[in-house]
Amino acid sequence: MRVPARRAGRLSTALAGAAAALVLIAQPAAADAVRDADWALAALHAQQAWRISKGAGVTVAVLDTGVDGTHPDLTGQVLPGKDEIGFGAKPGDSTWARHGTGMAAIIAGHGHGSDKDSGVLGIAPRARILPVRVILEDKDPQRQKARQTRGDALPDGIRWAVDHGADVINLSLGDDSATAAPVADEDDAIQYALSKDVVVVASAGNGGQDADRSSYPAAYPGVIAVAAVDQDGKHAAFSTRRWYASVAAPGVDVVIADPDRTYYNGWGTSAASAYVSGTAALIRSANPRLNPAQIKQVLQATTRHKPAGGRSDSLGTGMIDPAAALALAKRMKPAPVAQAPASYPQRYFAPGPTPAPAPADPDQVLGDGVAAGCAAAGGGLIVLAALLWFRSRRSRVL
């Protein structure tokens, strides 16, 4: 979730009062003020990871509210995309592409200025962004219409992204409301992506201080579901605690780039998902033949701040470590992409028992990667048949 909280305009300290807990980025004339406030890259050991990979040659599809490809931190990185909604805000409007632009910059921002020392630097600064507009911003007057009439936007957008060159799909969105339930078309689209060798990453949900309900698409099989941590690597209170959590990433006081050319701090598992999608891009660039299940296993096997017992519903297996993940990925041998549904280790579409910790041994990662892959249990479709009336529900940004 991108929180339009304490806004930081140029030389401005204007506040939106509801967000007093967030840290203001005062943006004076000093070019590095925003970069100095961006703690996440140091926490993720980005400089060490970039010695191996910066994501070159990899395309990350950002399925969101749209992406402003003219933003100075993203120029030259954003490919022609697709609008699956077809109405609502337009470029230049105050409710257009704000969340999506922020997520794209976390993934692949390259900064700006003569030495690229200003603005947001993404975790995979040489990756490309493929924007697919599948939801509207919270304050878009047409949002309710989109929820009621464009229920197919997300699965259609996933399939379009796969068919147009995506290597990784970032889903910083979800439904964790009281009526949240799996949708057949969404699950089918995700399984299609995984079967086509596309990594799928989603935010775990922001219900940690509410009901901790499962969020979709994070809970679908094969998805890398991402929880949020703070600057100490501890679970963020808002981050949903569920059995499907894979890994965690920074999601508190994260620097967000806005289409209006200002920056501010936000929180949410949206940002955490974007950091993991960018890290998946680093891995795919370094070893393009690793399949989605192997990439998920590599991320889980190399985390830091591991919870007691090796895994928890709050953190998955811990906070990602891109440098360690790349070191392991470089040593691994590719395995075939799973083409047929494999058994899912948890109860399909329901809170199941806590998964076993991801294997730390590279050989075990290779052996288990495909089997842990990307598919649904056959009985899941029976459950889905009774739930198709949820098809018209819309995801929201997290």
Phi, psi and omega in degrees: 000133175260122187258115180285070190266243180290107183280141179239093174278174179296124181057024184243144174236028179296141183241146166262112196305333185289351187244039185298339182281347182271153183273127178286134169266098173289123186249083178281194183295334181303126188290338188259014184297317180292316181298322180295331181277352185270086186285339191296321183296321177294319180296331181268005179055045185299319182300321178293319179296323184291348173291338180258317186203145171238011176091011182300139177083002183248140179249124177252117176279127178253102179270108194199215182267010186107164180226133176276098182288352177268357179300136183304331180279353185233359184305133179083353182261340191260122180275164172300136185240206184220139175254106181274354179268305175088001177206183183096200184300155180240163178310132182099339176287155183290343181247030180247126166060026183285307180296314182297321178295319178299318180291320179299320180292323175299323181284310193223019177299143178244008182071185178208177185100170185301325180248016182055034183259007178245156175079194186269133173252123181280168180288337178232073192292353177249006176284159176260153179248129175250104184277134176227116183274111183238351178218164175252157178298155182305324185265007177289125181301339182266006186300316182296321177300318180296320180298325185275333189243345185241046180296341180269000186300317182293305179298323177296320180294322178298312181296320179297316180299316178300315184284353181239031165097008179293137172260330179223141175243125177258126180240081176275062184201172178168169177237110176237029179285177180296337180260008182299136180200158179294150179236128186304314183297323179294311180298317179299319180294320179294317178296326174299313179300312182296322180292339178264016175073030179253128178284136179239124182237138180217153177287138186289338180121156182248033183262019184295336179254012179240250185253358182054039179284153176299142179247136176247133024267003184302327186276358178287146180302141176089344180284142171273104184267129191243123173270169183248144175233162178265191185293343177265005181077015181263152180304130176283134187303327182282343187286127183300138177256107181216162183299338186271357182303129181264304182214178177231162180204167181304135180209015180236130181053044179273138181286128182245132174267136183246149176302336180279009175074019171253171180226150177202167179272139176223175180220160175142160176287349172302308181297319178301317178300318181298320178297323180287323176298319177296321178293322175300324176295321176300315182295315181295326177293321182285325181218081189299342186267358175291136182275169184303321179294321178294320179296320176298316180295320178298314179300317182289327185282345188242020183286160172249173182052047182293139177288163176302135182086355176095345180199149173213162177291341180279323189236358192063230177266005177124186182280135182300151176229091185305320181296314179295321179297319179294320179299319178289317182299324180295335182269350188274151174263137181296151174239156180297152174286134178293123183260347181237151178304135176248160181295141181263133188289348179247172172296129185290126177062030177206153179298113182254189179294157180297129180295157175290152179301148177294143181293140179267343182280126183304322180294322179290323176303316180296317185290324185268346189303313183289317183294330180280357191302212213254064184207169184253151173288147185301325182293344182298325183293332176294317177299318184296328183301328180277356187241011185295341180291349176279000188304329184278356180292156182243144174284162176229160178290150182239000000 
